[in-house]
Amino acid sequence: MSLEELYQQVILDHYRHPRNRGALEQPDRSAVLLNPLCGDEIAVDVRVREGALAECRFHGQGCSISQASASIMTEHVKGRALADALELVRLFMAMMRGEGEGAALGELAALRGVVQFPVRVRCATLAWSALEAALEGKSGRATAL
Ligand code: ZN
């Protein structure tokens, strides 16, 4: 199996069996972002305990890339200190801008192939932008730019 096929399987697996999907009851923070280019809409709910992300869940609809990316994200930020989670968001965004290899990001590197398809990059970064907005206290509903 090629690396590309492996990455496709990772994305398909998260799309078919999303982790941490569904709204959180009374989240400490949440944000909803729309991607009008594709029609994706993703909400991210978080629970913060002692400066860390005790819970991170997502809900909403969208294409396989947006859903898989959200699922992968929740698994990677859960349990992290807020500063670490934001740092991971920055690393991921840089990777999706074509900067950095993303090799250190493990499973996240599976999403790197999307960089070849500029119109899909927003699909992959949507949940991450929503998490960033939630953590920075920009709660509510907005359109991703
Ligand atoms: Zn999409």
Backbone and ligand atoms as CSV (ligand in chain L), in Angstrom:
chain,resi,resn,atom,element,x,y,z
A,1,MET,N,N,0.851,-1.206,0.000
A,1,MET,CA,C,0.000,0.000,0.000
A,1,MET,C,C,0.883,1.251,0.000
A,2,SER,N,N,0.586,2.169,-0.898
A,2,SER,CA,C,1.374,3.404,-0.945
A,2,SER,C,C,0.978,4.312,0.215
A,3,LEU,N,N,1.833,5.272,0.479
A,3,LEU,CA,C,1.557,6.224,1.554
A,3,LEU,C,C,0.269,6.987,1.239
A,4,GLU,N,N,0.091,7.303,-0.035
A,4,GLU,CA,C,-1.106,8.042,-0.449
A,4,GLU,C,C,-2.377,7.236,-0.158
A,5,GLU,N,N,-2.309,5.933,-0.457
A,5,GLU,CA,C,-3.469,5.066,-0.190
A,5,GLU,C,C,-3.736,4.966,1.312
A,6,LEU,N,N,-2.658,4.890,2.064
A,6,LEU,CA,C,-2.795,4.814,3.520
A,6,LEU,C,C,-3.484,6.073,4.032
A,7,TYR,N,N,-3.068,7.213,3.513
A,7,TYR,CA,C,-3.657,8.482,3.932
A,7,TYR,C,C,-5.141,8.552,3.554
A,8,GLN,N,N,-5.460,8.040,2.355
A,8,GLN,CA,C,-6.866,8.028,1.937
A,8,GLN,C,C,-7.690,7.161,2.874
A,9,GLN,N,N,-7.083,6.064,3.330
A,9,GLN,CA,C,-7.795,5.173,4.256
A,9,GLN,C,C,-8.038,5.843,5.602
A,10,VAL,N,N,-7.047,6.612,6.060
A,10,VAL,CA,C,-7.196,7.333,7.328
A,10,VAL,C,C,-8.379,8.292,7.234
A,11,ILE,N,N,-8.444,9.030,6.117
A,11,ILE,CA,C,-9.527,10.005,5.940
A,11,ILE,C,C,-10.888,9.306,5.843
A,12,LEU,N,N,-10.926,8.235,5.078
A,12,LEU,CA,C,-12.176,7.482,4.922
A,12,LEU,C,C,-12.630,6.886,6.258
A,13,ASP,N,N,-11.682,6.381,7.017
A,13,ASP,CA,C,-12.007,5.773,8.314
A,13,ASP,C,C,-12.615,6.801,9.268
A,14,HIS,N,N,-12.019,7.985,9.306
A,14,HIS,CA,C,-12.551,9.027,10.203
A,14,HIS,C,C,-13.900,9.549,9.711
A,15,TYR,N,N,-14.087,9.538,8.381
A,15,TYR,CA,C,-15.363,9.994,7.824
A,15,TYR,C,C,-16.477,8.996,8.169
A,16,ARG,N,N,-16.167,7.706,8.028
A,16,ARG,CA,C,-17.185,6.672,8.281
A,16,ARG,C,C,-17.409,6.423,9.760
A,17,HIS,N,N,-16.354,6.595,10.543
A,17,HIS,CA,C,-16.446,6.354,11.982
A,17,HIS,C,C,-15.902,7.563,12.738
A,18,PRO,N,N,-16.637,8.675,12.678
A,18,PRO,CA,C,-16.111,9.900,13.294
A,18,PRO,C,C,-15.954,9.771,14.806
A,19,ARG,N,N,-14.861,10.316,15.317
A,19,ARG,CA,C,-14.597,10.336,16.754
A,19,ARG,C,C,-15.099,11.658,17.326
A,20,ASN,N,N,-15.624,11.591,18.521
A,20,ASN,CA,C,-16.055,12.808,19.236
A,20,ASN,C,C,-17.071,13.635,18.436
A,21,ARG,N,N,-17.988,12.937,17.780
A,21,ARG,CA,C,-19.004,13.633,17.014
A,21,ARG,C,C,-20.265,13.788,17.871
A,22,GLY,N,N,-20.902,14.933,17.755
A,22,GLY,CA,C,-22.113,15.209,18.521
A,22,GLY,C,C,-21.886,16.383,19.448
A,23,ALA,N,N,-22.967,17.098,19.739
A,23,ALA,CA,C,-22.836,18.304,20.563
A,23,ALA,C,C,-22.493,17.946,22.004
A,24,LEU,N,N,-21.833,18.886,22.651
A,24,LEU,CA,C,-21.495,18.752,24.065
A,24,LEU,C,C,-22.576,19.494,24.842
A,25,GLU,N,N,-23.030,18.903,25.934
A,25,GLU,CA,C,-24.025,19.596,26.746
A,25,GLU,C,C,-23.361,20.724,27.519
A,26,GLN,N,N,-23.921,21.900,27.399
A,26,GLN,CA,C,-23.406,23.086,28.076
A,26,GLN,C,C,-21.886,23.224,27.937
A,27,PRO,N,N,-21.435,23.389,26.704
A,27,PRO,CA,C,-19.984,23.553,26.501
A,27,PRO,C,C,-19.501,24.875,27.107
A,28,ASP,N,N,-18.255,24.889,27.530
A,28,ASP,CA,C,-17.684,26.138,28.044
A,28,ASP,C,C,-17.521,27.143,26.917
A,29,ARG,N,N,-17.129,26.631,25.759
A,29,ARG,CA,C,-16.985,27.498,24.598
A,29,ARG,C,C,-17.382,26.727,23.349
A,30,SER,N,N,-17.874,27.461,22.361
A,30,SER,CA,C,-18.184,26.807,21.088
A,30,SER,C,C,-18.159,27.838,19.971
A,31,ALA,N,N,-17.963,27.364,18.776
A,31,ALA,CA,C,-17.986,28.248,17.612
A,31,ALA,C,C,-18.462,27.435,16.415
A,32,VAL,N,N,-19.171,28.099,15.528
A,32,VAL,CA,C,-19.675,27.457,14.313
A,32,VAL,C,C,-19.090,28.195,13.117
A,33,LEU,N,N,-18.558,27.445,12.190
A,33,LEU,CA,C,-18.012,28.075,10.982
A,33,LEU,C,C,-18.624,27.462,9.733
A,34,LEU,N,N,-18.877,28.323,8.752
A,34,LEU,CA,C,-19.414,27.884,7.470
A,34,LEU,C,C,-18.342,28.012,6.405
A,35,ASN,N,N,-18.375,27.089,5.480
A,35,ASN,CA,C,-17.505,27.171,4.317
A,35,ASN,C,C,-18.398,27.234,3.078
A,36,PRO,N,N,-18.721,28.452,2.632
A,36,PRO,CA,C,-19.689,28.595,1.531
A,36,PRO,C,C,-19.211,27.969,0.229
A,37,LEU,N,N,-17.894,27.808,0.065
A,37,LEU,CA,C,-17.367,27.229,-1.173
A,37,LEU,C,C,-17.853,25.805,-1.378
A,38,CYS,N,N,-18.050,25.096,-0.247
A,38,CYS,CA,C,-18.374,23.669,-0.326
A,38,CYS,C,C,-19.704,23.355,0.355
A,39,GLY,N,N,-20.158,24.275,1.213
A,39,GLY,CA,C,-21.389,24.030,1.938
A,39,GLY,C,C,-21.183,23.349,3.271
A,40,ASP,N,N,-19.933,23.245,3.709
A,40,ASP,CA,C,-19.649,22.631,5.011
A,40,ASP,C,C,-20.043,23.584,6.131
A,41,GLU,N,N,-20.549,23.006,7.218
A,41,GLU,CA,C,-20.834,23.789,8.417
A,41,GLU,C,C,-20.412,22.945,9.608
A,42,ILE,N,N,-19.470,23.439,10.377
A,42,ILE,CA,C,-18.963,22.663,11.503
A,42,ILE,C,C,-18.985,23.486,12.780
A,43,ALA,N,N,-19.548,22.876,13.809
A,43,ALA,CA,C,-19.553,23.477,15.139
A,43,ALA,C,C,-18.575,22.703,16.008
A,44,VAL,N,N,-17.808,23.420,16.788
A,44,VAL,CA,C,-16.874,22.790,17.715
A,44,VAL,C,C,-17.233,23.240,19.126
A,45,ASP,N,N,-17.454,22.272,20.007
A,45,ASP,CA,C,-17.772,22.531,21.417
A,45,ASP,C,C,-16.624,22.035,22.281
A,46,VAL,N,N,-16.236,22.839,23.257
A,46,VAL,CA,C,-15.156,22.389,24.139
A,46,VAL,C,C,-15.521,22.568,25.607
A,47,ARG,N,N,-14.939,21.703,26.414
A,47,ARG,CA,C,-15.024,21.845,27.856
A,47,ARG,C,C,-13.609,22.030,28.377
A,48,VAL,N,N,-13.420,23.105,29.129
A,48,VAL,CA,C,-12.092,23.433,29.642
A,48,VAL,C,C,-12.039,23.123,31.131
A,49,ARG,N,N,-11.033,22.365,31.539
A,49,ARG,CA,C,-10.820,22.062,32.945
A,49,ARG,C,C,-9.341,22.257,33.274
A,50,GLU,N,N,-9.085,23.094,34.252
A,50,GLU,CA,C,-7.700,23.335,34.694
A,50,GLU,C,C,-6.777,23.664,33.533
A,51,GLY,N,N,-7.249,24.552,32.658
A,51,GLY,CA,C,-6.394,25.023,31.568
A,51,GLY,C,C,-6.175,24.043,30.442
A,52,ALA,N,N,-6.930,22.941,30.460
A,52,ALA,CA,C,-6.771,21.953,29.390
A,52,ALA,C,C,-8.120,21.645,28.747
A,53,LEU,N,N,-8.055,21.088,27.541
A,53,LEU,CA,C,-9.270,20.702,26.819
A,53,LEU,C,C,-9.738,19.341,27.314
A,54,ALA,N,N,-10.626,19.366,28.289
A,54,ALA,CA,C,-11.124,18.109,28.840
A,54,ALA,C,C,-11.989,17.385,27.816
A,55,GLU,N,N,-12.734,18.168,27.020
A,55,GLU,CA,C,-13.589,17.586,25.977
A,55,GLU,C,C,-13.514,18.454,24.743
A,56,CYS,N,N,-13.564,17.834,23.587
A,56,CYS,CA,C,-13.655,18.582,22.328
A,56,CYS,C,C,-14.503,17.749,21.383
A,57,ARG,N,N,-15.668,18.281,21.021
A,57,ARG,CA,C,-16.570,17.555,20.131
A,57,ARG,C,C,-16.962,18.444,18.954
A,58,PHE,N,N,-17.398,17.790,17.868
A,58,PHE,CA,C,-17.837,18.567,16.714
A,58,PHE,C,C,-19.172,18.033,16.208
A,59,HIS,N,N,-19.913,18.894,15.545
A,59,HIS,CA,C,-21.132,18.464,14.866
A,59,HIS,C,C,-21.369,19.375,13.683
A,60,GLY,N,N,-22.342,19.012,12.877
A,60,GLY,CA,C,-22.591,19.748,11.648
A,60,GLY,C,C,-22.463,18.831,10.455
A,61,GLN,N,N,-22.585,19.425,9.267
A,61,GLN,CA,C,-22.534,18.618,8.055
A,61,GLN,C,C,-21.440,19.122,7.133
A,62,GLY,N,N,-21.045,18.225,6.262
A,62,GLY,CA,C,-20.066,18.641,5.277
A,62,GLY,C,C,-19.497,17.459,4.525
A,63,CYS,N,N,-18.559,17.772,3.660
A,63,CYS,CA,C,-17.941,16.757,2.822
A,63,CYS,C,C,-17.022,15.857,3.651
A,64,SER,N,N,-16.542,14.792,3.024
A,64,SER,CA,C,-15.715,13.821,3.742
A,64,SER,C,C,-14.454,14.458,4.313
A,65,ILE,N,N,-13.847,15.389,3.591
A,65,ILE,CA,C,-12.614,16.019,4.071
A,65,ILE,C,C,-12.887,16.830,5.338
A,66,SER,N,N,-13.966,17.609,5.316
A,66,SER,CA,C,-14.257,18.466,6.471
A,66,SER,C,C,-14.599,17.624,7.700
A,67,GLN,N,N,-15.337,16.547,7.487
A,67,GLN,CA,C,-15.739,15.687,8.607
A,67,GLN,C,C,-14.541,14.901,9.150
A,68,ALA,N,N,-13.745,14.354,8.251
A,68,ALA,CA,C,-12.582,13.570,8.682
A,68,ALA,C,C,-11.589,14.459,9.412
A,69,SER,N,N,-11.384,15.661,8.897
A,69,SER,CA,C,-10.433,16.567,9.521
A,69,SER,C,C,-10.892,16.950,10.929
A,70,ALA,N,N,-12.203,17.169,11.082
A,70,ALA,CA,C,-12.736,17.514,12.400
A,70,ALA,C,C,-12.549,16.354,13.377
A,71,SER,N,N,-12.814,15.149,12.895
A,71,SER,CA,C,-12.673,13.962,13.741
A,71,SER,C,C,-11.214,13.778,14.187
A,72,ILE,N,N,-10.302,13.896,13.219
A,72,ILE,CA,C,-8.869,13.751,13.524
A,72,ILE,C,C,-8.445,14.839,14.517
A,73,MET,N,N,-8.937,16.040,14.295
A,73,MET,CA,C,-8.579,17.158,15.175
A,73,MET,C,C,-8.969,16.884,16.624
A,74,THR,N,N,-10.225,16.449,16.818
A,74,THR,CA,C,-10.679,16.253,18.203
A,74,THR,C,C,-9.793,15.246,18.932
A,75,GLU,N,N,-9.384,14.200,18.205
A,75,GLU,CA,C,-8.535,13.196,18.844
A,75,GLU,C,C,-7.173,13.761,19.245
A,76,HIS,N,N,-6.695,14.707,18.440
A,76,HIS,CA,C,-5.352,15.222,18.687
A,76,HIS,C,C,-5.297,16.362,19.694
A,77,VAL,N,N,-6.399,17.038,19.916
A,77,VAL,CA,C,-6.342,18.171,20.860
A,77,VAL,C,C,-6.899,17.816,22.245
A,78,LYS,N,N,-7.701,16.754,22.303
A,78,LYS,CA,C,-8.304,16.379,23.583
A,78,LYS,C,C,-7.232,16.085,24.627
A,79,GLY,N,N,-7.386,16.701,25.790
A,79,GLY,CA,C,-6.440,16.464,26.873
A,79,GLY,C,C,-5.255,17.422,26.869
A,80,ARG,N,N,-5.093,18.161,25.786
A,80,ARG,CA,C,-3.967,19.096,25.717
A,80,ARG,C,C,-4.250,20.383,26.487
A,81,ALA,N,N,-3.185,20.996,26.960
A,81,ALA,CA,C,-3.306,22.334,27.532
A,81,ALA,C,C,-3.754,23.268,26.409
A,82,LEU,N,N,-4.475,24.334,26.762
A,82,LEU,CA,C,-5.012,25.234,25.732
A,82,LEU,C,C,-3.912,25.784,24.834
A,83,ALA,N,N,-2.801,26.176,25.423
A,83,ALA,CA,C,-1.693,26.737,24.637
A,83,ALA,C,C,-1.150,25.699,23.659
A,84,ASP,N,N,-1.068,24.451,24.107
A,84,ASP,CA,C,-0.573,23.378,23.229
A,84,ASP,C,C,-1.548,23.126,22.085
A,85,ALA,N,N,-2.841,23.172,22.406
A,85,ALA,CA,C,-3.858,22.952,21.380
A,85,ALA,C,C,-3.779,24.042,20.323
A,86,LEU,N,N,-3.606,25.291,20.763
A,86,LEU,CA,C,-3.500,26.401,19.812
A,86,LEU,C,C,-2.231,26.286,18.971
A,87,GLU,N,N,-1.166,25.797,19.589
A,87,GLU,CA,C,0.080,25.602,18.851
A,87,GLU,C,C,-0.114,24.544,17.762
A,88,LEU,N,N,-0.850,23.486,18.105
A,88,LEU,CA,C,-1.123,22.442,17.115
A,88,LEU,C,C,-1.969,23.000,15.965
A,89,VAL,N,N,-2.927,23.868,16.291
A,89,VAL,CA,C,-3.744,24.512,15.254
A,89,VAL,C,C,-2.823,25.298,14.320
A,90,ARG,N,N,-1.869,26.039,14.900
A,90,ARG,CA,C,-0.953,26.843,14.078
A,90,ARG,C,C,-0.089,25.964,13.170
A,91,LEU,N,N,0.410,24.848,13.725
A,91,LEU,CA,C,1.234,23.932,12.927
A,91,LEU,C,C,0.425,23.339,11.776
A,92,PHE,N,N,-0.811,22.965,12.098
A,92,PHE,CA,C,-1.668,22.366,11.081
A,92,PHE,C,C,-1.979,23.369,9.970
A,93,MET,N,N,-2.310,24.611,10.366
A,93,MET,CA,C,-2.616,25.657,9.382
A,93,MET,C,C,-1.410,25.910,8.479
A,94,ALA,N,N,-0.216,25.918,9.077
A,94,ALA,CA,C,1.003,26.145,8.299
A,94,ALA,C,C,1.183,25.018,7.288
A,95,MET,N,N,0.935,23.786,7.737
A,95,MET,CA,C,1.046,22.640,6.838
A,95,MET,C,C,0.068,22.788,5.673
A,96,MET,N,N,-1.143,23.251,5.964
A,96,MET,CA,C,-2.167,23.368,4.926
A,96,MET,C,C,-1.924,24.564,4.001
A,97,ARG,N,N,-1.006,25.450,4.400
A,97,ARG,CA,C,-0.595,26.528,3.501
A,97,ARG,C,C,0.606,26.079,2.670
A,98,GLY,N,N,1.002,24.826,2.877
A,98,GLY,CA,C,2.129,24.289,2.142
A,98,GLY,C,C,3.464,24.576,2.793
A,99,GLU,N,N,3.415,25.077,4.042
A,99,GLU,CA,C,4.653,25.344,4.777
A,99,GLU,C,C,4.884,24.187,5.743
A,100,GLY,N,N,6.116,23.733,5.803
A,100,GLY,CA,C,6.415,22.658,6.744
A,100,GLY,C,C,5.943,21.324,6.197
A,101,GLU,N,N,6.561,20.278,6.655
A,101,GLU,CA,C,6.287,18.951,6.117
A,101,GLU,C,C,5.090,18.294,6.779
A,102,GLY,N,N,4.838,18.671,8.019
A,102,GLY,CA,C,3.752,18.020,8.722
A,102,GLY,C,C,4.118,16.623,9.184
A,103,ALA,N,N,5.384,16.249,8.967
A,103,ALA,CA,C,5.810,14.891,9.308
A,103,ALA,C,C,5.678,14.635,10.800
A,104,ALA,N,N,5.905,15.690,11.581
A,104,ALA,CA,C,5.851,15.542,13.028
A,104,ALA,C,C,4.415,15.449,13.522
A,105,LEU,N,N,3.485,15.613,12.616
A,105,LEU,CA,C,2.084,15.657,13.033
A,105,LEU,C,C,1.386,14.310,12.923
A,106,GLY,N,N,2.146,13.268,12.602
A,106,GLY,CA,C,1.575,11.925,12.571
A,106,GLY,C,C,0.403,11.805,11.622
A,107,GLU,N,N,-0.721,11.339,12.156
A,107,GLU,CA,C,-1.922,11.095,11.364
A,107,GLU,C,C,-2.405,12.348,10.636
A,108,LEU,N,N,-2.088,13.508,11.197
A,108,LEU,CA,C,-2.516,14.768,10.584
A,108,LEU,C,C,-1.919,14.935,9.198
A,109,ALA,N,N,-0.772,14.321,8.982
A,109,ALA,CA,C,-0.112,14.421,7.683
A,109,ALA,C,C,-0.989,13.835,6.580
A,110,ALA,N,N,-1.952,12.984,6.960
A,110,ALA,CA,C,-2.855,12.391,5.982
A,110,ALA,C,C,-3.649,13.464,5.244
A,111,LEU,N,N,-3.847,14.594,5.902
A,111,LEU,CA,C,-4.647,15.666,5.301
A,111,LEU,C,C,-3.812,16.561,4.396
A,112,ARG,N,N,-2.511,16.330,4.427
A,112,ARG,CA,C,-1.608,17.192,3.682
A,112,ARG,C,C,-1.825,17.096,2.172
A,113,GLY,N,N,-2.283,15.939,1.702
A,113,GLY,CA,C,-2.532,15.751,0.275
A,113,GLY,C,C,-3.536,16.749,-0.278
A,114,VAL,N,N,-4.372,17.272,0.616
A,114,VAL,CA,C,-5.413,18.222,0.204
A,114,VAL,C,C,-4.799,19.518,-0.325
A,115,VAL,N,N,-3.573,19.810,0.092
A,115,VAL,CA,C,-2.897,21.042,-0.329
A,115,VAL,C,C,-2.861,21.153,-1.861
A,116,GLN,N,N,-2.831,19.989,-2.520
A,116,GLN,CA,C,-2.821,19.983,-3.995
A,116,GLN,C,C,-4.125,20.494,-4.591
A,117,PHE,N,N,-5.166,20.540,-3.774
A,117,PHE,CA,C,-6.483,20.961,-4.263
A,117,PHE,C,C,-6.939,22.190,-3.485
A,118,PRO,N,N,-6.484,23.369,-3.934
A,118,PRO,CA,C,-6.704,24.606,-3.162
A,118,PRO,C,C,-8.153,24.816,-2.729
A,119,VAL,N,N,-9.100,24.384,-3.558
A,119,VAL,CA,C,-10.504,24.621,-3.240
A,119,VAL,C,C,-10.945,23.781,-2.041
A,120,ARG,N,N,-10.199,22.697,-1.759
A,120,ARG,CA,C,-10.558,21.827,-0.637
A,120,ARG,C,C,-9.825,22.169,0.658
A,121,VAL,N,N,-8.848,23.057,0.583
A,121,VAL,CA,C,-8.071,23.366,1.776
A,121,VAL,C,C,-8.971,23.910,2.887
A,122,ARG,N,N,-9.925,24.752,2.495
A,122,ARG,CA,C,-10.837,25.326,3.489
A,122,ARG,C,C,-11.672,24.229,4.168
A,123,CYS,N,N,-11.995,23.179,3.418
A,123,CYS,CA,C,-12.726,22.043,4.001
A,123,CYS,C,C,-11.904,21.434,5.144
A,124,ALA,N,N,-10.609,21.280,4.887
A,124,ALA,CA,C,-9.738,20.624,5.861
A,124,ALA,C,C,-9.446,21.507,7.074
A,125,THR,N,N,-9.447,22.827,6.870
A,125,THR,CA,C,-9.066,23.704,7.980
A,125,THR,C,C,-10.281,24.225,8.753
A,126,LEU,N,N,-11.488,23.949,8.268
A,126,LEU,CA,C,-12.691,24.546,8.859
A,126,LEU,C,C,-12.827,24.262,10.360
A,127,ALA,N,N,-12.738,22.993,10.737
A,127,ALA,CA,C,-12.899,22.629,12.153
A,127,ALA,C,C,-11.802,23.268,13.002
A,128,TRP,N,N,-10.611,23.343,12.438
A,128,TRP,CA,C,-9.473,23.909,13.164
A,128,TRP,C,C,-9.670,25.402,13.411
A,129,SER,N,N,-10.189,26.083,12.383
A,129,SER,CA,C,-10.493,27.508,12.544
A,129,SER,C,C,-11.589,27.699,13.587
A,130,ALA,N,N,-12.555,26.791,13.591
A,130,ALA,CA,C,-13.646,26.881,14.567
A,130,ALA,C,C,-13.110,26.679,15.978
A,131,LEU,N,N,-12.200,25.710,16.132
A,131,LEU,CA,C,-11.601,25.476,17.453
A,131,LEU,C,C,-10.830,26.710,17.905
A,132,GLU,N,N,-10.064,27.277,16.986
A,132,GLU,CA,C,-9.279,28.473,17.305
A,132,GLU,C,C,-10.207,29.612,17.742
A,133,ALA,N,N,-11.303,29.792,16.995
A,133,ALA,CA,C,-12.257,30.848,17.332
A,133,ALA,C,C,-12.857,30.601,18.712
A,134,ALA,N,N,-13.196,29.341,18.990
A,134,ALA,CA,C,-13.790,29.006,20.289
A,134,ALA,C,C,-12.802,29.282,21.416
A,135,LEU,N,N,-11.551,28.879,21.215
A,135,LEU,CA,C,-10.547,29.049,22.271
A,135,LEU,C,C,-10.195,30.516,22.480
A,136,GLU,N,N,-10.322,31.289,21.414
A,136,GLU,CA,C,-10.021,32.717,21.536
A,136,GLU,C,C,-11.242,33.510,21.960
A,137,GLY,N,N,-12.312,32.796,22.277
A,137,GLY,CA,C,-13.496,33.441,22.818
A,137,GLY,C,C,-14.385,34.086,21.794
A,138,LYS,N,N,-14.142,33.758,20.497
A,138,LYS,CA,C,-15.000,34.312,19.442
A,138,LYS,C,C,-16.155,33.359,19.202
A,139,SER,N,N,-16.978,33.191,20.222
A,139,SER,CA,C,-18.088,32.265,20.118
A,139,SER,C,C,-19.114,32.776,19.129
A,140,GLY,N,N,-19.905,31.860,18.611
A,140,GLY,CA,C,-20.973,32.250,17.701
A,140,GLY,C,C,-20.787,31.621,16.342
A,141,ARG,N,N,-21.512,32.188,15.381
A,141,ARG,CA,C,-21.561,31.600,14.057
A,141,ARG,C,C,-20.919,32.585,13.081
A,142,ALA,N,N,-20.048,32.095,12.244
A,142,ALA,CA,C,-19.378,32.985,11.306
A,142,ALA,C,C,-19.063,32.245,10.024
A,143,THR,N,N,-18.754,33.009,9.002
A,143,THR,CA,C,-18.345,32.427,7.738
A,143,THR,C,C,-16.828,32.468,7.660
A,144,ALA,N,N,-16.247,31.327,7.320
A,144,ALA,CA,C,-14.790,31.262,7.221
A,144,ALA,C,C,-14.327,32.038,6.009
A,145,LEU,N,N,-13.262,32.804,6.172
A,145,LEU,CA,C,-12.740,33.593,5.054
A,145,LEU,C,C,-11.561,32.895,4.424
L,1,ZN,ZN,ZN,-15.943,20.558,2.010
